[in-house]
């Protein structure tokens, strides 16, 4: 059972323990719903309040990011191709999610690229996205959505795309730039995410591994 919340660099992490919560009064109601195994409604007032409360999302991370990377440019270590593919996969996976959710998707991609070990075969962001060593890793590479996102990224044509699509892509480009500059909303060892929050949460709990839920995604190191 999930019984502990840990804040690391201002980011709220959820992990498993046999000990009782020692700071229950500090936990947002939306998180209590998840902890208690309730069907938490992401559209509820509690959920929206939780997702918008910077104290439990990115305020401290943002401060650290600004301090550590204020003189860093995304292009110092990455190419335009890297930016393009990272922006587009973020668009496909998290275009309507919060900034923290967008950044987290980008973090997973970069984490895999840098992790080595079983991921040593992927050396670029594009490699990670199209990786099929074991199976398709990102469904947008096969369902047509990445192809459409790449077309949107290239043209940004209001005659061809809706206003909201262009707006979301601009948001995703900004999130990708932040990721490439070093911004993080999840740890370096979180290499997976999906939208099967309840099922994956249980698997992480059973395996005793840490995870973080942001919006409709769960991010984790494995199980």
N, C-alpha and C positions, 0 to 999 in steps of 0.2 A: 504493500500500500504506500502511496505517496505521502510522506510525512515531513518533508523538509524543503525549505526554500533557501537558496543561497544567493547572495548578491556578490558578483565579481565585477569590479570596475563599473559599478552602477547598473549592471545587467542582472535581471532576475533569472536564476536558474532553478529548476525543479529536479529533485533527485529523491532516491529512496532511502529509507532508514527505518529502524524499528523504534526509534525514539519519538516521543510526542513532540508536536510543534511547540516551540518555546516563545514564539512571537506572533501568535495568532491574531492579536489585535491589530497588527501592522499589515496584515495580508488583505488585499482587495477582495471584495465579495466574489468577483468573477473567478479568482484563483481558488477561493474556498469552495466554489461549486465544483471545480475540477478536482480538487483534493478530496472532496467528499463523494466523488464518483457520480455527481449529478450530471444531467444533460445540459451543459452550459450553452445558452443561446448567445452566439456572437453578436446578435443584433440587439440584445437587451441593454438596458441602461447601465447595468453593472459592467457588462463586457465593454461597451463603448467608453465608459469612464476609465476602466483598467487600461485599455489600449491607448488612451490618450494621455494618461498620467505619465509625465516624463520621469518622475522619480522611480518608476518601475520599468522604464523603457530605455531611453538613450541619453538622458541628460548628462550623467557622469561620463558615459562613453564619449559623448559629443565633446565634452570639455577636454578629456584626455586626447581625443583625436585632434582637436584644434591645437592643443599644446604641442603634441608630438609631430604633427604633420602639416603645420601651418605653412611651412616653406616647401612642401613637397608638391610636385606636379604629377598627375597621373601618367603623363608621358615620360617621366624620368626612367621608368622601368618597363613600361608596356607600350604596345604599338596601337595604331588606329584599328588594326584588325582585332586585337584583343578587346578594345573598347566596343567595337561593333558587335562581336559575338556575345560578350558578357551583357551588354545592354539588351540585346534581343532575347536571350534566354531568360533574363529577369522579366522582360515584358511578357513572355509566354507563361511564366510560372507565377508571377506576382504583380501583374500590372495594376490591379486595383487595391493592392494591399498597402499597408503603412510603409513609411520610409524604412523603418527597422526591418520589416519583412522583406522588402526589396534587397536591402543590404545583406540580409542573412542568406538569401538565395545566391547572391554573388560570392559571399564568403565560402559557401560549400564548394563552389566551382574552383575558387582559388586554393582552398584548403586541399582539395584532391590533387591539384596540379603540383603543389609544394610538398605533399606528404611523403612521397617516395614509397618504399615498401611495395605493397600490392598494387599501388597506383603509379609505380615507376614508369609504366608504359605510356603515360600521358604527360606530355611536356609543355603543352600550350593550352590556353583556354578553349580553343576550338577542339583540340584533342579530347579534352574532358567532356565537352558537350556531345561530341559524336562517338564517344567511346562505346564499343560493343564487344569488348573482350569476353565478357560473361553473358551480357544481354544488353538490350537497349537501356541506356541510363536515363535519358531524357526523352519522354514521349513526343514533345514537339518536333523532334528530328524526324519522326515518321508519320505524324498525323497532319502535316502541312502547315501547322501554326508557326513554326520557326521560319519557314520559307516566306510566309506572308509578313512576318515581323522584319525580316531582312529587307524585304521590298519597301516596307514602311520606313525603316531606318534610312534607306537610301534616298527616297523621294520626298517624304513628308508633304505630299501633294494633297491639298485640301479638296481638290476635285475628285480624288480617288479614295481618300480615307476620311473618316469622320473626325470631327473636332476632338472628341474624347480620345480617339486612338492616338492622334498626334500629341495631345497633352500627356497621355500616359507614357508614350515613348520618350518624351522629353524628361519626364520624371525618372524613367528607368535609366536614361543616359546619365543623368546626374547621380543616381545611386551607383551606377557602375564606376563612374569617375571616383566617387568616394571610396568604393571598395579597392580600386586600383591604387589609391593613395594610402591605403592601410586601415580604413575604418572597419570596425568589427562590431557585430551585435551577437555573435556566437563565438565560442572558442575555436582554436586552430584544429582541435581533434574531432570536431563535428563534421562528418563527411557525408551525412545523409539527411534527407528531408522528404516528407510526403504529406499528403492531405488526409491520411487515415489516422487521425489524431488519437482516437480512443484505443484502437487496436495496437498502434505502435507504442503508445504510452504504457499499455499493459506489458508489452514485450520488454520495454526498457526497464520497467519496474521488476519484472521477473528476473531479468539478467543483472539487475543492480547497476545499470548504467545511467549516466546523467542525460538530461534532455531539456529542451526549452520549447515552449509553445508560443508562437507569434501569429496572431490572427488564426487563419485556417490551416496553418502548417505546423508540424512538429519537426524539430531539428535535433539530431542526436549523433553520438559517436559510433553507434552500432549496437547489435544485440545478438 
